Structure formats: C-alpha cells, structure tokens
Amino acid sequence: MVRKAILILLFFLLAWSCATYQPPPPSLFIGNLPQAMVAELSLDERILTEEAWENLRQGKGDKAQKLISKLGTESPFYYAGMGYASLLLTGLSDSENYFKHALQNYPDMTLAHIGLAQVYQKTGNDDLAFVEFREILKREENNTWAQQSYKVLKERKTAESLDEAKTFLAHQDVEKSKGAFLKALYYSPQSTAAHLSLAEIFKKEDNLKNALVHLKAASTIEPDNKSILNVYAETLYEAEDYPRSLEVYERLLDLEPENDNIQTRVKTLKNRLGIFELPSQFDAIPASEAITKEEIAALIEVKFKDTLDEPKTQPPIIIDISTSWASKYILRAASLGLLDVYANHTFQPKKIVTRAEMADVLYKLINYLKRKNYVFISQIPPEKIQISDVSPDNYYYQPILCIISYTIMNLSANRTFNPDFPVSGQEAIRLLDIILILIK
C-alpha cells in the first residue's frame, strides 16, 4: 500500500516537471507592431521581430533582448524593442534612451510613444507621461489603453492642481494660486472651475482683459450656463465693450425671456449703442407711394441716429400719437424742432407729406446740422432760381428755394415744383441720403 502511494506521488511529480512554465503576464502594455512597417521586412526579419514581440508580451525580457539583438540597429524595430526589453528588466534610464532614439528615426512610431509614456509613469514624471499620451491619441484616437490611462492621469492631475490652487488662495498667495489654476487648465482646458476662478482673481486685480479671456472660454464650454453668461456679460459691460456685452445679454434673454433685469440691461445697451428695434411698419416705407408724417419721423431718427443730440427741452405735448407705431420717433424729432406740432397739440401722424412740406422738413434738418457746424454750400444762387408755381409769399417758398439751391430737390423742365404732389417712400429715402452724403 505504501509502495503504491509512493508510485502515485512520483507520477504527479513527473507530470508537474514536464509541464511548461507560464510566467505571469507583465504589468506592461506592449505597443502593437505597425503592419505597414512590418510588411517592408524580409521574411526572416518579420519572423524574428514577431517572435521577439511575443516574448515581450510574455514578460521574457532576456529572450526578447537576444532576439532583437539579432535584428541589428538597421531594423526599424530595434530601438523600440530594446526599450521594451529594458523596461521589463527595470532599466528605466536605458529604456528611455532607446525609445527616444526610436522616435528620432521614426517620429510617428506610436509604440515608441507608448513605451515612453510607461517609462515616465514609472519614474513619476506625470507631465511628460501626459504629453506622450496625447501624442499616442493624436495618432490612434481609438487606442483604448491610451484613452483610459490619459483619462485617469488627466482627472487626477486636474483635481490635484485645483486643490493646490485653492490652498494657495486660502493662504493669500495669489500668484502661486494663478499658477496652479493654469496648471489645471494644462491638463483640462475645458475646466470651467479653473477658468472662473482665474476670471475672479483677475477681476479683483482690475485686469478685465485677462478676466474676459477666461470668461469667454467658460461661456464657450457651457454656452447655456446662465450664471456664467451673466458674469461674462456684466464684465464686458464694466470693460465698456458694449457691443459684445449686448450680444451676451441677448443670449441670456433667450434663456430667461421674462427676466426684468436682463430686459432693462439690453434696453440700456441698445440705447447707448443707438440701436433701435424697428417695427415692421418701418420696412414698408420704401414701398409707400405717399409717405406720411410718422414715416418721415422714423426715417430721420434712424438715418441720423449718430448725428442727432438728445433733446435738451421737455418734449412738446402731442395728443394724437399714442397709437402710432412711430410715437417715440415723433417725440424726438418734434423735440429737436425738425417736425412741427400744430397749435391744437396734434401731429396728425397719418397725414400725407407733400413736396412743399418735405422741403420744409429738409430745410429744418439742414439748419439743425448747420448749428452742429456741418457746412452746406449752395450750388445754384437763390436769386437765379425762378419757380413758376410757388409765389414768394407762399409759406414754403423760402424752404423750397433753399433746398433747390443745394440741388437736393429740383424743378421740372418748365420750372414747376409741384408743391402739392405727394412724396413716395423711395423719394424721401433718396432725399435724406443726399444730406447724409453731404455731411460725411
């Protein structure tokens, strides 16, 4: 019985001794051989290279090193292979040099970048490892190993940098805090936390230019974040960049259409910039066959918005414009003396404007501009102008004479002015444009 037990034991010992030893897989990621480069090798070189790579994957650094040595330095895989073999054998310095040598000859060799990334991971050089991961993903954006390693390192270093920045800030070391926040952005350019913290620091330093750089970045990353947009818009306003401030506030208004504060700021900015919300009726003026007084008021206000001053007197009392789409334009033009209000405090906004009345409006506008030091030169001496259908005692004679002398309006071939004819929308626009040209 004892003899039988000994025989069984010897049998198992023999079987175990004959079994092939399988070493544990290495904790090293071995980059794949690029098949385009492998295809250029001779058959013997290909077999030798693939066998060496198989040994590397099994963690057999010594065997792989011997096979790679047989390839010789002329092989495109010699330095990368020796780098991996050295990495398995813990020769980190030699491994780094081998991989760098490989990249000198083949800058786009991904497997060399993969090797270098792991060297830097093992030596604790996170910054250089991060660079190598980015280089790998530039060439192989779907490389799962690099994606995961990059993500883990990116999240860890970003969190460390943000924590470091907050600690410096708590200890009043603003410069080091800024450096740490910038380092966080090196790892995570999309970190709104870092951008907003830097913007806040720069605003406290009254450095609005740099603050706006980071607020713009944050608003680009989170375009619908109302809190970020509000700070960005207000900082633009403080920096007196009113056009961009208006643009951002209008984006905010799209997100919060009922917000009274935003509505007020948008209105303030538009007034400051001279931007008018033109009613739909304004677009219909060019097609008008006979222009009205309210349309003339709107045209003057819009076309001369950069020239007209704010009225210095109280607006006149007008009792019939409350329902007019052009009421605010009428009030301003009347306050500046460009359009008349009748003695009974009516304006008659729907009244058709005749040629004589148009001449009077242009005459008042020119006199207003002259008081602002704009120069108008008569092209025709007034004494040489003869008008057959407007007598000198006509209320509109002097305005008509003046406007003809400037050749803004003209007489017909038989010297008639046709003072009672209506003025079309196109004609009114043309006449005002002539004055605009004269004052440029």
C-alpha positions in Angstrom: 0.0 0.0 0.0 2.9 2.3 0.9 4.6 1.4 -2.3 1.5 2.2 -4.3 1.2 5.6 -2.7 4.9 6.4 -3.5 4.4 5.4 -7.1 1.4 7.8 -7.4 3.4 10.6 -5.9 6.3 10.0 -8.3 3.8 10.1 -11.2 2.5 13.5 -10.2 5.9 14.9 -9.6 7.0 13.7 -13.1 3.9 15.2 -14.7 4.5 18.5 -13.0 8.1 18.6 -14.0 7.2 18.1 -17.6 4.6 20.9 -17.7 5.6 24.1 -19.5 6.1 27.0 -17.0 3.8 30.0 -17.8 5.1 33.2 -16.2 2.6 35.7 -15.1 1.8 38.4 -17.7 3.9 41.6 -17.3 2.3 44.7 -15.9 3.5 46.4 -19.1 1.5 47.4 -22.2 3.4 46.4 -25.3 2.5 48.5 -28.3 1.4 46.7 -31.4 3.8 46.4 -34.4 2.7 48.7 -37.2 1.8 46.4 -40.0 2.8 48.8 -42.7 6.4 48.8 -41.4 6.3 45.0 -40.8 5.3 44.4 -44.4 8.6 46.0 -45.6 10.7 43.5 -43.7 12.2 40.3 -45.2 10.5 37.1 -44.2 13.3 36.2 -41.7 13.2 39.7 -40.2 9.5 39.5 -39.8 9.6 36.1 -38.1 12.3 37.3 -35.7 10.5 40.6 -34.9 7.2 38.9 -34.2 8.9 36.3 -32.1 10.7 39.0 -30.1 7.4 40.8 -29.6 5.7 37.7 -28.4 8.4 37.2 -25.8 7.9 40.8 -24.7 4.2 40.2 -24.2 5.0 37.1 -22.1 7.4 39.2 -19.9 10.5 37.4 -21.1 12.8 40.4 -21.4 16.1 38.4 -21.6 14.8 36.2 -24.5 13.3 39.2 -26.3 16.6 41.2 -25.9 18.6 38.4 -27.6 16.2 38.1 -30.5 16.2 41.9 -31.0 20.0 42.0 -30.9 19.9 39.6 -33.9 17.8 42.1 -35.8 20.6 44.7 -35.6 20.3 48.5 -35.4 19.3 48.8 -39.0 15.9 47.3 -38.1 13.1 49.9 -37.6 12.1 47.9 -34.5 15.5 47.6 -32.9 15.4 50.6 -30.6 11.7 50.3 -29.7 12.2 46.6 -29.0 15.3 47.2 -26.8 13.3 49.9 -25.0 10.6 47.5 -24.0 13.1 44.8 -23.1 14.9 47.2 -20.8 11.6 48.3 -19.3 10.9 44.7 -18.4 14.3 44.3 -16.9 13.8 47.6 -14.9 16.5 49.5 -16.8 14.4 52.7 -16.9 17.2 55.1 -18.0 18.3 52.8 -20.8 14.7 52.2 -21.8 14.0 56.0 -22.1 17.1 56.4 -24.3 16.1 53.6 -26.6 12.6 54.9 -27.1 13.9 58.4 -27.7 16.3 57.0 -30.3 13.5 55.2 -32.0 11.5 58.4 -32.2 14.5 60.3 -33.7 14.3 57.8 -36.6 10.6 57.4 -36.7 8.8 60.3 -35.0 5.3 58.9 -35.7 6.1 55.4 -34.2 3.2 55.1 -31.8 4.6 52.0 -30.0 7.7 54.1 -29.0 5.4 56.8 -27.6 3.6 54.1 -25.7 6.9 52.9 -24.2 8.0 56.4 -23.2 4.6 57.0 -21.5 5.2 54.0 -19.3 8.8 55.0 -18.5 7.5 58.4 -17.3 4.7 56.8 -15.3 7.2 54.5 -13.5 9.6 57.4 -12.8 6.7 59.6 -11.6 7.1 62.2 -14.3 3.4 62.9 -14.8 3.8 65.9 -17.1 5.9 64.0 -19.6 3.7 61.0 -19.4 0.7 63.2 -20.2 2.5 64.6 -23.3 3.2 61.1 -24.5 -0.5 60.0 -24.0 -1.6 63.0 -26.1 0.9 62.0 -28.8 -0.5 58.5 -28.9 -4.1 59.7 -29.1 -3.2 62.1 -31.9 -2.1 59.1 -34.0 -4.5 56.5 -32.6 -7.6 58.2 -31.2 -9.3 54.9 -30.5 -6.4 53.4 -28.6 -8.3 52.1 -25.6 -5.3 51.7 -23.4 -4.1 55.2 -24.0 -7.6 56.6 -23.6 -8.0 55.1 -20.2 -4.5 56.0 -19.0 -4.9 59.5 -20.3 -8.3 60.0 -18.6 -7.1 58.7 -15.2 -4.0 60.9 -15.3 -5.9 63.9 -16.5 -8.5 63.7 -13.8 -6.0 63.1 -11.1 -3.7 65.9 -12.0 -6.5 68.3 -12.6 -8.0 67.6 -9.2 -4.6 67.9 -7.6 -3.9 71.3 -9.3 -7.3 72.7 -8.3 -6.9 71.7 -4.7 -3.4 73.2 -4.7 -4.7 76.4 -6.2 -7.4 76.7 -3.6 -4.9 76.1 -0.8 -2.6 78.9 -2.1 -5.6 81.2 -2.5 -6.7 80.5 1.1 -3.2 81.5 2.2 -3.3 84.7 0.2 -0.6 83.5 -2.2 -2.4 84.8 -5.4 0.5 84.3 -7.8 1.0 80.6 -6.9 -2.7 80.2 -7.0 -2.9 81.5 -10.5 0.0 79.2 -11.5 -1.9 76.2 -10.1 -5.1 77.1 -11.8 -3.2 77.5 -15.1 -1.7 74.0 -14.5 -5.2 72.6 -14.1 -6.0 74.1 -17.5 -2.9 72.5 -18.9 -4.4 69.1 -18.0 -8.1 70.1 -18.6 -8.5 73.1 -20.9 -12.3 72.5 -20.5 -12.3 73.1 -16.8 -14.8 75.8 -16.1 -13.9 75.8 -12.4 -10.3 76.8 -13.3 -11.5 79.4 -15.9 -14.0 81.0 -13.5 -11.5 81.1 -10.6 -8.9 82.8 -12.7 -11.5 85.3 -14.0 -12.5 86.1 -10.4 -8.8 86.7 -9.5 -8.1 88.9 -12.5 -11.3 90.9 -11.8 -10.1 91.6 -8.3 -6.8 92.8 -9.7 -8.8 95.1 -12.1 -7.4 93.1 -15.0 -10.6 92.9 -17.0 -8.8 91.9 -20.2 -7.4 88.7 -18.7 -10.7 88.0 -16.8 -12.6 88.2 -20.1 -10.3 85.7 -21.7 -11.3 83.1 -19.1 -15.0 84.1 -19.0 -15.2 83.7 -22.8 -13.6 80.3 -22.6 -16.0 79.2 -19.8 -19.1 80.5 -21.7 -17.9 78.6 -24.8 -17.6 75.4 -22.8 -21.0 75.9 -21.1 -23.0 78.1 -23.6 -26.3 77.7 -21.7 -25.0 78.3 -18.2 -26.9 81.4 -17.1 -24.6 82.1 -14.2 -21.5 82.2 -16.4 -23.2 84.2 -19.1 -24.4 86.8 -16.5 -20.8 87.3 -15.1 -19.4 87.4 -18.7 -22.0 90.0 -19.9 -21.5 92.2 -16.8 -17.7 92.1 -17.1 -17.9 93.1 -20.7 -20.2 96.0 -19.7 -17.6 97.0 -17.0 -14.9 96.9 -19.7 -17.1 99.2 -21.8 -17.2 96.6 -24.6 -20.9 97.4 -25.1 -21.5 95.5 -28.5 -20.2 92.2 -27.1 -22.0 92.8 -23.8 -25.2 93.3 -25.6 -24.6 90.1 -27.6 -24.2 88.0 -24.4 -27.1 89.7 -22.6 -29.3 88.9 -25.6 -28.2 85.2 -25.3 -29.2 85.4 -21.7 -32.6 86.9 -22.6 -33.2 84.0 -24.9 -32.7 81.7 -21.9 -34.7 83.9 -19.5 -37.2 85.9 -21.6 -39.1 87.1 -18.5 -36.1 88.4 -16.6 -36.8 92.1 -16.0 -33.2 92.9 -15.0 -31.8 91.5 -18.3 -34.5 93.2 -20.3 -33.5 96.5 -18.7 -29.8 96.0 -19.4 -30.5 95.1 -23.0 -32.6 98.2 -23.4 -29.9 100.3 -21.8 -27.2 98.9 -24.1 -29.3 99.4 -27.2 -29.9 103.0 -26.3 -26.2 103.5 -25.6 -25.3 102.0 -29.0 -28.1 103.8 -30.8 -29.8 100.5 -31.8 -33.5 100.7 -32.5 -35.9 97.9 -32.5 -37.5 98.8 -35.8 -41.2 98.0 -36.1 -42.4 96.0 -39.1 -44.1 99.2 -40.4 -40.6 100.7 -41.0 -39.7 98.0 -43.5 -42.8 99.0 -45.5 -41.7 102.7 -46.1 -39.7 102.1 -49.3 -42.9 100.7 -51.0 -45.1 103.6 -49.8 -46.5 105.6 -52.7 -47.2 108.6 -50.4 -45.2 108.9 -47.3 -46.8 110.1 -44.0 -45.5 112.3 -41.2 -44.9 109.4 -38.9 -42.8 107.6 -41.5 -40.7 110.8 -42.1 -40.1 111.0 -38.3 -38.9 107.4 -38.3 -36.7 107.8 -41.3 -35.0 110.9 -39.8 -34.5 109.2 -36.4 -33.0 106.0 -37.9 -30.8 107.6 -40.6 -29.4 110.3 -38.4 -29.2 108.4 -35.1 -25.4 109.0 -34.9 -25.8 112.8 -35.5 -28.9 113.9 -33.6 -28.4 115.1 -30.0 -30.6 114.2 -27.0 -33.3 116.8 -26.7 -32.4 119.5 -24.1 -36.0 120.5 -23.5 -39.2 118.8 -22.4 -41.0 117.2 -25.4 -44.0 119.1 -26.6 -47.5 118.0 -25.7 -48.9 115.8 -28.5 -52.3 114.3 -28.1 -52.7 112.1 -31.1 -49.7 109.8 -31.3 -50.3 107.3 -28.5 -51.4 104.6 -31.0 -48.8 105.5 -33.6 -46.0 102.8 -34.2 -43.6 105.8 -34.6 -44.6 107.7 -31.4 -41.0 107.7 -29.9 -39.5 108.9 -33.2 -42.1 111.6 -33.5 -41.5 112.9 -29.9 -37.7 113.1 -30.5 -38.0 114.8 -33.9 -40.5 117.3 -32.6 -38.4 118.0 -29.5 -35.5 118.8 -31.8 -37.6 121.2 -33.9 -37.4 119.0 -37.0 -41.1 118.4 -37.3 -43.9 120.7 -36.4 -46.7 120.2 -33.9 -49.9 122.0 -34.6 -51.3 124.7 -32.3 -54.0 122.3 -31.1 -51.3 119.9 -29.9 -51.9 117.4 -32.7 -49.3 116.0 -35.0 -51.5 114.1 -37.5 -49.1 111.2 -37.9 -51.1 109.7 -40.8 -51.1 112.9 -42.8 -49.6 112.6 -46.3 -46.5 114.7 -46.8 -46.4 117.0 -49.8 -43.3 118.1 -51.7 -43.6 121.6 -50.1 -43.8 120.0 -46.6 -40.9 117.7 -47.5 -38.8 120.7 -48.5 -39.7 122.3 -45.1 -38.6 119.2 -43.2 -35.3 119.1 -45.1 -34.8 122.9 -44.5 -35.2 122.4 -40.7 -32.9 119.4 -40.7 -30.2 121.4 -42.6 -30.4 124.3 -40.3 -30.1 121.9 -37.3 -27.0 120.4 -38.8 -25.5 123.8 -39.6 -25.8 124.6 -35.9 -23.7 121.5 -35.3 -21.0 123.0 -37.6 -21.8 121.0 -40.7 -21.2 123.0 -43.9 -23.7 123.2 -46.8 -22.8 125.2 -50.0 -25.4 126.4 -52.4 -24.9 125.1 -55.9 -27.3 127.5 -57.5 -27.5 131.1 -56.4 -31.0 131.6 -54.9 -31.6 134.8 -56.8 -31.3 132.9 -60.1 -33.9 130.4 -59.2 -37.4 131.0 -60.7 -40.3 128.9 -59.6 -43.4 129.2 -61.7 -45.9 127.5 -59.3 -44.8 128.8 -55.9 -45.0 132.5 -55.2 -42.6 134.4 -52.9 -45.4 134.9 -50.3 -46.0 131.2 -50.0 -45.3 129.8 -46.5 -43.0 127.2 -48.0 -41.2 129.5 -50.6 -38.0 130.1 -48.6 -37.5 126.4 -47.6 -38.2 125.3 -51.2 -35.7 127.9 -52.6 -33.0 126.8 -50.1 -33.4 123.1 -50.9 -33.3 123.8 -54.7 -30.2 125.9 -54.2 -28.5 122.9 -52.6 -29.7 120.8 -55.6 -31.3 118.3 -53.1 -34.7 118.8 -54.7 -35.2 120.0 -58.3 -37.6 121.9 -60.6 -39.1 120.3 -63.6 -38.3 121.4 -67.2 -41.0 124.1 -67.1 -39.7 125.4 -63.8 -42.5 123.9 -61.7 -42.0 122.4 -58.3 -45.4 120.8 -57.9 -45.7 121.7 -54.2 -48.9 119.7 -53.5 -47.7 116.4 -55.0 -47.1 113.6 -52.5 -43.6 112.2 -51.8 -43.1 108.5 -52.2 -41.2 106.4 -49.7 -38.3 105.9 -52.1 -38.1 109.6 -52.9 -38.0 110.5 -49.2 -35.2 108.0 -48.5 -33.2 109.4 -51.5 -33.5 113.0 -50.3 -32.4 112.1 -46.8 -29.5 110.1 -48.2 -28.3 113.1 -50.2 -28.0 115.1 -46.9 -26.2 112.2 -45.3 -23.6 112.2 -48.1 -23.2 116.0 -47.8 -22.3 115.8 -44.1 -19.7 113.0 -44.5 
